[in-house]
């Protein structure tokens, strides 16, 4: 089945499969998408920040975009309404709030969990850039405009670090990997006297984010600061034989993290044990590894995605320092390189995977080996564990992010080539809850609904 045929079929199923979906056409592709803080709760929808980028052709500057998004609450949107969208149009639910002119294209965006107004970005350079999006001035992205000034620059890589980037859930730590084959760790607190609202972090008076005496604030309409402050790393970790493509912190420890790279290795590190690997899985996949994620509910489980089109689930209890350790399971539901893997914040056994085939798959490893119940779709070709396939993109799905504030809500972006109009597509979506809920709950609800219909007919 061709891409357009698949897409047409998917669009006819939108009213059946989705509780809500918003489609937003992007003039320029965004290589990353991340949820920011929730701003407001209302009766039928919540307003939340969204971080995107614009990867341009040079006719206008590359930008980091801060958008405000209206997230419609579950069981509010009408089924027929969510399927009536124009692929070439912008969504009324997504509004650009602020533009930061970025020095180079934005390859990756990551928000600081302790204060999601602070974001880190990777571009085609050795540095990691830190932005306080609240205090950065809004800029007009026109040709020749000077770039915005980062609030902090993290130095330490010896070559370009383009993709591998992570923020620590427990401390204001930043982790990065690059072409220099190294993994670099920083603490933002090594430079900043205070960082806004967060566990164990003091808030400076009248400040939404950084308090920085070595440079003027990035507030106001014109950013007159010419040089950003910078800090060097806490440590540099060597153990990969090729480019490091992705990194991730252990959800329960700022001292433990992992990395994957083009050497096909999965490496586990512990800052307390020095700068060499604790565990190195030499042949985690049969090709380059593109992405990794660590389960926030069960810190023994790590997911990896690869150019070999597969996703592997590792249990770190099965790994040893000798580099031996087979995956617990191999998930094969993509027909092209896997670009992004992420565990769901809503259920410990659920995760998403996106790939160059334009598909975003949702899996539940607890479903492996279980017989499909009476409500389950009898799909003999479906790989074990796969229970939902988002086929709303027509080109490679470069990034997606589960929404921790709105359960089962996902934002995803594709980098579209000229055959599908170029630019990019942003989609915010939530599958209908009957797909992921317990079967008994669903059957009970349907029975109640049936009783209600019959009662209405009799009256």
N, C-alpha and C positions, 0 to 999 in steps of 0.2 A: 504494500500500500504506500503510495506517494505521500509526501508531507501535506500537500493541499487537500488530498482526499481524507487523510487522517484528521486534519484540522476541521474539515467540514462535518465529518462524522461526530467529532468531539463537541462541536458547537450545538448540534441538535440535542445532545445529551445534557447540556448545562443545566436546564431546569430540573432534571432528575437527580443529578449527582452533587449539585452545589447548594449550600444554604445561602451563600453570597459570593459574588465575583465582581471585581472592578477591573476593567481593562484600560490601560493608559499608554497611549503612543508616545514614544520618546524620539525627539528629533535626532539626538545623538545617543549612542548606546551607553549604558551604565554598566561597568564591569563588576559593581558591587552594590548591594542593597542591605540596609540594616535598620531595624526598629530603634527609635530613640525613646525618650520618656513619654508616658501618657500625660496629656495636658489637661484633659477635661472629660468628665463622664456626664452623659445626658441620658434621657429616657430610651431613645432608640439607637443611639450611636455614641461612640467615644472618639475624641480627637487625640491623635498621637503623632509624634514627630517621626519622620522618615529620612534616612540619610541615603543620598544617591550621588551619582557623578555624571558628568558629560564628557565623553571621550570624543574630541572634535578632530577635524581634518586640518586644523591650523588656521582656518579662516576666522575663527573666534577662539578665545582662550579655553583651555580645559578648566572645568570647574568642579568644586564640591558643592552639592546642592542640599539645602535643608528644606524639606517639604513638610507641610502639615496635612495629615490624612484623616479623613472621616471613616472610621471603621464601624460599619453597620453591625448591630448586635444580632446574635443568633435568633432565627425564626421571626425576623422582621421583614426582610426583603421578599417581594412577590416573585415566584418562580419565573413567570413570563417576562418580568422586567429585567432580571439579571442577564438573560441571554440576548437582549436587544441592545447590542453595542456596535459601534462602528470602529473597525480596526485602526482607521487613520485618525481617530479623534482622541482628544485628551479626556481623562475621566473628571467629572465634577467633584469626585471624592479626594482628588490629589491636587494640592495647591502649593506652588513654589513660595517659600517664605523668605529664604535668604540664599544668596549666592556668594561663594568664596572663590576667588580666582586662584586656581591651584598651580603651583610651579611644576608643570608636567602633568601627564594624564594620571588619573586616580585608578590604580589597579586594585586596591583593596581598602576597605573602611572597617574599622573595629571601634566599638564604643567601650568606655571604661565602666564596668558594672557598678562601681561605687558612686559614679556620677556620670550618667549617660549624656550629659552635655559636653563631655570631653571625648573627642574622637582622635584616633590615630589613623594616618593614611600612608600607603606605600605608593611610590611612583618609580620611574625608571632611574633610580639613583641609589647610592648606598645608605641614605638617611631615612629615618622614620620621622614623620612630621606630626606634631601634636597640636590640636586646635581646640580652643574653648569657643564653641559655636555661638554661645550667648553673647560673648563680648566682641566677637569678630564683626567688623562693619559689613553691611550689605553692599555688594559691588555690582557694577554693571559690566557684564562680560562683552566688551567690544575689542576689536583688533587693536593692539598697541597698548591696552590697559596694563598697568603694572600689576604684578602678582601680589596676592595677599601675603601677609607676613605671619608665618606660623608662631604660635605662642611658645613653642619649644621644639628644638631639633635634637633627635637622638642619634649620636654618631657612634661608630664602632665597626661597621662592615668595611671590608677592604674592596668590595666589588658591589655591583648593583644588587639590591634586595627588593624584589618586585612584587612578590605575592605572599610569602609566609609571614603572617602577622597574627598575634593573639594578645588579649588583655586578660589579666588574672582576675578570677572571681572574688578572691579573698584579700588581695593587697593591690596597691596601685603599681603593679609591675607590668612591663611590656616585653614581649618576646618576638623575635624576628629571625628569619632565615634568608639566605641569599645565595648568589652565584659563587661567593667565596667559600662555599661548602660548610659554613659555620652557622651556629645558633647563638644569638646574642640576647642577653638579658639586661634590662634597665629597671630602675625604680624611679618613677616620676618624682617621688618625694625627695630624691637626692638633690633636686634643684628647687622645687617649689616649697615655699615656707608653709603654705596651707593649700588644701584642695577642698572644694565645696562638698557639702553634705554627703556623708557616707559613714559606714560603720568604722569607728576608730579614727576618723579623720575630722579635724576641727574645721570650722567654716570661718573664713575671714569676714570681718564686718563689712557689710554692704557689697560683698563680692559674690558673683554667681559661679566663680571658678577659680582661676589662677590669681595668686597674689605674687607679684614678680617685681622686685625692686631694681633688678638689673636692666629692665627695659620698660618703656612706657606701655600702658595698657593698650590693647588693640581695640578699644572702644572708640566711639565717635564716628563721624561720617568720613573722615579722611585718615587713613593709616599712615602716619608720618614716620613710623619706626622703620629703620632701614636694615637693622640686623636683629635676627632672632637669637635668644640665648640658646645654648646647647649644653648637653651633658654627655659624658662617655658612659660605657656600660659597667654594670656590676661584674659581669663575667662574659667570656666568650668560650663556647663549647665546640670542640672539634671531634668529629667522628664519622661524618659523611664523606663519601668519595666523589660526590657530584652536587649539583645545585639542590638546595633545600627548598622544597615547594610549599610546605605547610607546617605549622607548629600549633600546639595546643597545650594549655595548662591542665594539670589534674584539678578537677573541680573542688577538691577538699584540701589542697596543699599548694602553697605558693612556691614550694621548693622542688616540686616534681612536675615534669613536663615531657612532652614527646614531640618527635619530628619525623617527617617523611621526605623522600627526595627522589631525584632522577637516578640514584644508584639502586633503586628498588628496595631500599631499606626502611624499616620502622625502627626508630631509636628511642629508648626511654632514658631519661636523665634525672638525676637528683642533685640539686645544687650543694647539698651537704656532703656529697661523696666526691666532690671535685669536678673537673671539667671534661672528663671522659665518660663514655656511655656506661650506664648501669646494665642495660640489656640492648643488644643490637640484633634484630631479626634480619638476616642477610638477604633473604629472598622472600619478602613479604608478598610480592606479586611477580608476574612474569614480564613486567614492563615498568616504566616510570610511575611513581606514586604522585598523585596530584593533591590529595586532601586527606585530612585526618580529623576525627572528633572523639572526645572522651566523654563517656556517659555520665551526666550530672547526678543520676540516681544510683548508679552502681559503678564505683570507680575502678572495678576490675575489667570493665569492657571498653574496648577501643575499636573504632571503625576506621577503615582505610579505603580510599577509592583510587583507581588506577587507569592508566592508558590502555590496560588490557580489557577494559569495558566492565570489570567486575568490582564488587565491594566485598571486603573481607572483615569478619568480626573476630577480634583477638581477645582472649582472656589472659590478662597479664600473669595470672597464677600459673599458666601453662608455659610461660616463656622463661628461658634461663640465659645466663650471661654468655653461654657458648653460641648464641645465635640460632638456637633450635627452637621451633615453636610453630606448629601448624595452626591456621585459623580454626576457630570453633565452627564457623560456617562460611561458605562462599555464596554470595548473592549475585545471580546473573540475570538481570532484567533490562540491561541496556545494550544497544547495538553500536555504541561508540564510546570514546573515552569519558570516564566519570570525572566531573569537575568539582563537585561539592557534595559533602556528606554532613548531615547534622542530626543529632538526637533530638527527639521531641521533648519539650519541657513538661508536657502534659501526661505522658505515659512512659514508664521506664523502658519498655521493650520496643517502642516505636521510633523509627528514624526515617529521614528523607534522603534521597540521592538524586542529583541532577547531572545531565550529561550533554555531550555534543550532539546527541540524537534528538534533542529538543524535548525530551521527556523528563518529568519530575515524578519519581516513584516514591510511594509511601509504603513502608514495610513494618511488619510486626514479627519479631523473631519467635515470639511465643506461639504464633500460628503454625510454625513449621511442624509437620508431622501430625497436626490435628486434622480430623475429618471436617469437611465443610458442613455446617449445620443446614437446616432446612431453608434458612434465609440466604445462605451463601450462594454466590453465583457459581455455577458449574463451568469453570473455564479451565479445560484440561491443559492449555498451553501456559497458564500463569505460573511463574516460578514460585517455589515454596516461600511463604512469608509475605509475598506481595499482595496488598489488599486495595490499593488505590493508585491510579495512574493519571497524573495531570498532564494532558496533551494540549494545553492551550497555547503553547509557544510553537512557533514554526521554524525556529533555529536554535542554536546551542544555548542551553540554560546555564549562564555563567555563574549565577549566585542565587541563593534563596535564604530566607531567615524566618524561623518560627517566631510567632509573637508571644512573648512571655506574659503580656498583660491581657491578651484576648485568646483564650484557649482554642487550639486547632486552627488558628488563622495564620496564613503563610503569605509572605511577599516574595515574588520571584521575578528575575529579569533575564531577558534573552538579548543576545547581540545578533541582530538580524542582518542578513546580507541583502544585496540588491533585489534578489528574486522575490523577497517578501517586503519590499519597500524600503529597505535600509533602516538606519537608526536602531531603535531598540523597542522592546515591549515590556512594560511593567504590569504585572498582574497581582492583585491582592485577592485571596480566595480562602474559602472555608468549605470543606466537604460537608454534605448533609450528615447530621449526627447519627443517623441510623446505620451508617457504614461502620463507624468505629465503636459504637456503644455495645454493651453486653447484649447478646442475642435474646436473653429472657426479658430484659427491659423493653427491647424493641417490639417483641411479640406481644407483651402486655399492653403497650401503647396502641399497637395496631388493633388489638382485640377491643380495647375501649373505644377506639375510633369506629370500628365496625358496629359496636353496640349503639353508639351515638347515631350513626347513619340509619340503622334499622329503626330506631326510636323515632327519628325525624320522618321516615317514610310512613310509619304507622299513624303518626299524628297528621 
